């Protein structure tokens, strides 16, 4: 049954994505916000299919912590699930991602229309400057900025060094930081075809003020909070 459900989901995604991406090309002249609202409909469809076909549900804790003004979301990254789910769970947003994702046929074309902050990680400080410039622009345009500080997907129970780019952007602009922990990787693992039924818990932490603070202090507080939550959300943790 697990194989059948995962196969049906994969086939549905393959059938829907090219058609939806082509429709997205038609709305290219619209405003950034209008494009986001239309294109994020694809993510909503995929999440609905995941619920119906794979039995993957979601529970959100801490919605009351979300500020009213645009913020920087610093989140754990375990799978593709959160990149879609966050589009429904949080206000209109842009994600910081590697520019190579925009080169993927259909998916990347539509992704480019969502005004992401696509950076070339190999450029080091130049990439950081681009993050600062575009991040400030997107915040002023009313978008939240989603950043995965570990830089890549990390399996449940593991951790990587938290990079300070998101904290640096927040400190530079004065935007608050919202830390987010979750356990999506338990049901939807990285690069895994099989998707297990169950409920993913997304835990939103209290907003963190950044004005007058050093980026390293901010990211330290974020890491401490997220990893403490991960110990509860992913009890099989190995380190």
C-alpha positions in Angstrom: 0.0 0.0 0.0 2.9 2.4 0.8 4.4 1.8 -2.6 1.0 2.2 -4.4 0.2 5.5 -2.6 3.6 7.0 -3.2 3.4 5.9 -6.9 0.0 7.5 -7.4 1.3 10.7 -5.8 4.4 10.8 -8.1 2.3 10.2 -11.2 -0.2 13.0 -10.2 2.7 15.4 -9.6 4.2 14.6 -13.0 0.9 15.1 -14.7 -0.1 18.3 -13.0 3.2 20.2 -12.8 3.9 20.9 -16.5 0.3 22.0 -17.1 0.3 24.3 -14.1 3.8 25.7 -15.0 2.5 26.6 -18.5 -0.5 28.4 -17.0 1.9 30.3 -14.8 3.6 31.7 -17.9 0.4 33.4 -18.8 0.4 35.4 -15.5 4.0 36.7 -15.9 2.8 40.3 -16.5 0.9 40.5 -13.2 2.3 41.9 -10.0 4.7 39.9 -7.8 2.0 39.4 -5.1 -0.6 38.3 -7.7 1.9 35.8 -9.2 2.7 34.4 -5.7 -1.0 33.8 -4.9 -1.6 32.0 -8.2 1.6 29.9 -8.3 1.3 28.9 -4.6 -1.9 27.2 -5.7 0.3 24.4 -7.1 1.8 23.8 -3.6 -1.7 23.7 -2.2 -2.7 21.0 -4.7 0.4 18.9 -3.9 -0.3 19.1 -0.2 -3.9 18.1 -0.8 -2.8 15.1 -2.9 -0.3 14.2 -0.1 -3.1 14.1 2.4 -5.5 12.1 0.2 -3.0 9.7 -1.4 -0.2 9.4 1.1 -2.1 10.2 4.4 0.3 13.1 5.3 -1.4 15.6 7.6 -0.1 18.7 9.4 -0.4 20.2 12.9 0.8 23.7 13.5 1.8 25.0 17.0 2.6 28.6 17.8 0.6 30.6 15.2 0.1 33.2 17.8 3.8 34.1 17.6 3.6 35.4 14.1 4.1 39.2 13.9 1.9 41.3 11.6 4.8 42.8 9.7 7.1 41.0 7.2 9.8 39.0 9.0 12.6 36.6 8.3 11.7 33.0 8.9 14.7 30.8 9.8 13.6 27.1 9.6 14.9 23.6 9.9 15.1 22.0 6.4 14.4 18.2 6.1 12.4 17.6 2.9 10.6 19.1 0.0 7.4 19.2 2.1 8.1 22.4 4.0 9.0 24.3 0.9 5.4 23.8 -0.3 3.6 23.8 3.1 5.1 27.1 4.2 3.4 28.8 1.3 0.1 28.1 3.0 1.2 28.3 6.6 2.8 31.7 6.5 2.0 35.1 4.8 3.2 35.7 1.2 6.9 34.9 1.1 10.0 34.5 -1.0 12.6 31.8 -0.4 16.3 32.0 -0.5 17.5 29.2 -2.8 20.4 28.2 -5.0 19.9 29.6 -8.5 20.3 26.1 -10.1 16.7 25.3 -9.1 15.5 27.9 -11.6 17.0 25.9 -14.4 14.7 22.9 -13.9 12.1 22.6 -16.7 8.6 23.7 -15.8 9.1 23.7 -12.0 12.0 26.2 -12.2 10.2 28.4 -14.7 7.2 28.9 -12.4 9.5 29.2 -9.4 11.3 32.2 -11.0 8.0 34.0 -11.2 7.6 33.9 -7.4 10.4 36.4 -7.0 12.8 34.1 -5.1 16.2 35.3 -3.9 18.3 33.0 -6.1 22.0 33.2 -5.2 25.2 31.7 -6.5 26.7 30.2 -3.4 30.2 30.0 -5.0 30.4 33.8 -5.0 30.8 34.1 -1.2 30.6 37.7 -0.2 29.0 38.7 -3.4 26.2 36.3 -2.7 25.7 37.8 0.7 25.5 41.3 -0.7 22.8 40.0 -3.2 20.9 38.5 -0.3 21.0 41.8 1.5 19.9 43.8 -1.5 17.1 41.5 -2.6 16.0 40.6 0.9 15.6 44.2 1.9 13.6 44.8 -1.3 11.3 41.9 -0.8 10.6 42.9 2.9 9.7 46.4 1.7 7.4 44.9 -0.9 5.5 43.1 1.8 7.0 39.6 1.5 8.4 37.5 4.3 11.8 35.9 3.6 12.2 32.2 4.3 15.8 31.0 4.8 17.1 27.5 5.8 20.2 28.4 7.8 21.8 25.0 7.6 21.9 25.5 3.8 20.6 22.1 2.8 18.2 19.4 3.8 19.3 17.6 6.9 17.9 14.2 8.0 15.9 14.1 11.3 18.2 13.6 14.3 21.2 15.3 12.5 22.3 18.9 12.3 24.7 21.1 10.4 26.4 24.4 11.1 23.9 27.3 11.1 24.9 30.0 8.7 24.4 33.6 9.7 23.2 35.0 6.4 19.5 35.2 7.4 20.4 36.7 10.8 22.6 39.2 9.0 19.8 40.2 6.7 17.4 40.6 9.7 19.9 42.7 11.7 20.6 44.9 8.7 17.0 45.6 8.0 15.7 45.5 11.6 13.2 42.8 10.7 12.2 40.3 13.4 13.2 36.6 13.1 10.8 33.8 13.5 12.4 30.4 14.2 10.6 27.3 13.0 11.1 23.6 13.9 9.4 20.6 12.4 9.7 16.9 11.7 8.7 16.6 8.0 11.6 14.4 7.3 10.1 11.5 9.3 7.3 11.1 6.8 8.8 12.7 3.6 12.5 12.0 3.7 15.1 13.8 1.5 15.1 12.4 -2.0 12.9 9.5 -0.9 10.2 8.1 -3.2 8.2 6.5 -0.4 6.2 8.8 1.7 4.8 7.6 5.0 1.3 8.4 6.5 1.2 10.4 9.7 1.0 14.0 11.0 3.9 16.4 10.6 4.3 18.9 13.5 5.4 22.5 12.6 6.4 24.5 15.7 6.7 28.3 15.4 8.7 30.0 18.0 8.4 33.5 19.5 9.6 36.3 17.3 13.2 37.5 18.0 14.0 41.2 17.9 17.2 42.0 15.9 17.7 45.7 16.1 21.1 46.6 17.6 22.2 42.9 17.8 25.0 41.0 16.2 24.1 38.4 13.6 26.1 35.7 15.4 24.1 36.3 18.6 20.8 36.2 16.7 21.7 32.9 14.9 22.9 31.4 18.1 19.6 32.1 19.8 17.8 30.7 16.7 19.9 27.5 16.6 19.4 26.9 20.4 15.6 27.2 20.1 15.2 25.1 17.0 17.5 22.3 18.1 15.8 22.1 21.5 12.5 21.6 19.7 14.0 19.1 17.4 14.9 16.9 20.4 11.1 16.6 21.1 9.9 16.4 17.5 12.5 13.9 16.4 13.1 11.7 19.5 15.3 9.3 17.6 18.0 11.9 17.4 21.5 10.4 17.3 23.6 13.4 18.5 
